[in-house]
């Protein structure tokens, strides 16, 4: 399974049993408008050139999010093709996160 819901992501982050990378693949401009605390910004178009920055997380869970879930699914598929073992795309992206988990995160 390559997807995860915002509720499942929230539960994983609360447990903090393992080191989870919450990867924001949106643009810096979008990140300025709204972000999930603790996430790391790495824009989708920069990932191939900056893949080495993610290498330490190759065996750890990675949850990728974008605005609605399309870009994050593409990034998830790409990382899995590169040999990353536990990567999931957050369904509905930060927009769904804002509705279901944290209404303090602005919608745009």
C-alpha positions as CSV (number, residue, x, y, z in Angstrom):
1,X,0.0,0.0,0.0
2,X,1.4,3.4,-1.0
3,X,-1.1,5.7,0.6
4,X,-1.9,6.8,4.2
5,X,-4.7,8.9,5.5
6,X,-4.1,12.1,7.5
7,X,-5.6,10.3,10.6
8,X,-3.1,7.4,10.2
9,X,-0.3,9.9,9.7
10,X,-1.3,11.9,12.8
11,X,-1.3,8.7,14.8
12,X,2.1,7.6,13.6
13,X,3.6,11.1,14.4
14,X,2.0,10.9,17.9
15,X,3.5,7.5,18.6
16,X,7.0,8.6,17.6
17,X,8.1,5.0,18.1
18,X,10.2,5.2,15.0
19,X,11.9,8.0,13.2
20,X,9.3,9.1,10.6
21,X,10.2,11.6,7.9
22,X,7.2,13.9,7.0
23,X,8.2,15.1,3.6
24,X,6.6,18.2,2.0
25,X,7.1,18.0,-1.7
26,X,5.3,21.3,-2.5
27,X,6.9,24.6,-3.6
28,X,8.6,27.0,-1.1
29,X,5.8,29.4,-1.8
30,X,3.1,26.9,-0.8
31,X,5.2,25.9,2.3
32,X,5.2,29.6,3.4
33,X,1.3,29.7,3.2
34,X,0.7,26.4,5.1
35,X,2.8,23.6,6.6
36,X,2.6,20.7,9.0
37,X,4.8,21.2,12.0
38,X,7.9,18.9,11.9
39,X,7.8,18.4,8.1
40,X,10.8,18.8,5.9
41,X,10.4,20.8,2.6
42,X,11.9,19.2,-0.5
43,X,10.1,20.4,-3.6
44,X,9.2,17.6,-6.0
45,X,11.2,19.0,-8.9
46,X,14.4,19.0,-6.8
47,X,14.2,15.5,-5.4
48,X,16.2,13.7,-8.2
49,X,19.1,16.1,-7.7
50,X,18.9,16.0,-3.9
51,X,18.1,12.3,-3.5
52,X,21.3,11.9,-1.4
53,X,19.7,14.1,1.3
54,X,17.0,11.4,1.8
55,X,19.5,8.5,1.7
56,X,19.7,8.3,5.6
57,X,15.9,7.6,5.6
58,X,16.0,4.8,3.0
59,X,14.9,2.2,5.5
60,X,12.7,4.4,7.6
61,X,9.1,5.4,7.1
62,X,8.5,8.4,4.9
63,X,5.1,10.1,4.5
64,X,5.0,12.5,1.6
65,X,2.4,15.2,1.3
66,X,1.5,18.0,-1.1
67,X,-1.6,20.1,-1.5
68,X,-4.1,17.4,-2.6
69,X,-2.2,14.2,-3.0
70,X,-1.2,14.1,-6.7
71,X,2.4,15.2,-6.5
72,X,3.0,13.3,-3.3
73,X,1.9,10.0,-5.1
74,X,4.4,10.7,-7.9
75,X,7.2,11.4,-5.4
76,X,6.2,8.2,-3.5
77,X,6.4,6.1,-6.6
78,X,9.7,7.6,-7.6
79,X,11.3,7.0,-4.2
80,X,10.1,3.4,-4.2
81,X,11.7,2.9,-7.6
82,X,14.9,4.3,-6.1
83,X,15.0,1.6,-3.5
84,X,13.3,3.3,-0.5
85,X,11.4,0.7,1.4
86,X,8.6,2.4,3.3
87,X,7.2,5.4,1.5
88,X,3.5,6.5,1.5
89,X,1.6,9.4,0.1
90,X,-0.8,11.2,2.3
91,X,-4.2,11.0,0.6
92,X,-5.8,14.5,0.3
93,X,-2.6,16.3,1.2
94,X,-2.4,19.2,3.5
95,X,-5.8,20.4,2.4
96,X,-7.4,17.3,4.0
97,X,-5.0,17.6,7.0
98,X,-6.4,21.1,7.6
99,X,-10.0,19.8,7.5
100,X,-9.6,16.6,9.5
101,X,-6.6,17.1,11.8
102,X,-5.5,20.7,12.3
103,X,-7.9,23.6,11.3
104,X,-5.1,26.0,12.3
105,X,-3.3,25.1,9.1
106,X,-4.6,27.5,6.5
107,X,-6.4,26.2,3.4
108,X,-5.6,27.6,0.0
